[in-house]
Amino acid sequence: MNLSSRNVTYSTVGDYQLPNLTLNQPRKPLGKYGRLRRTYLKDHRPVLYN
C-alpha cells in the first residue's frame, strides 16, 4: 500500500497525530420518530444521548 499517494493531513494533539477528517454528507432533518427517540434518550438515557 502506497501511503504517500493519499492526500491526508494530520494535526498534532499532545503526543498524537490525528487525521483531519471531514464529512461530505449533508445533514438530513430528523423525522417524527427520530425526534421522539432523541427526546426519549435526552430524558431517560443521558449517557446514550451524549
N, C-alpha and C positions, 0 to 999 in steps of 0.2 A: 504494500500500500504506500503510495507516494503522498506524504503529508504536506509537502511544500506546494502542491498544486491547489490546495484548499485555501479559500480566502476567509480565514477565521482570525479575528483579532482577539487579544486577551488583555485583561486588566489585572493588575496585581492588587490583591486584598490581603494584607498581612504577609504571610509566607506563601500564599497560594496564588496561582494564576488561574483566573476563571474566564471562560469564553464569553464574549459579548454577544448574547443571543437576543433576537427579536422575533416576535410572532408576526407573520404576514397575514393572518386570518382576521377578517373584520368581525367585530363583536356583534352577535345577534341578540336582539332583545329576548328576555325570558318570556315564556308563555305562561298561561294561567297556573299550570301545575308546577312549573319551575319556581314561580313566585311563592306558591303555597309551601313548597319544600324548603325554600330559603327562609321563610318566616318560621317554620317549624324548627329548623336547625338553629336559628338565632335564639329562639325562646327556650328550647328544650335540650339541645345538644351543642352548647357553645364551642366545645373542643372540635367537633366535626365541622362546624361552621367556619372556624378560623382555618 
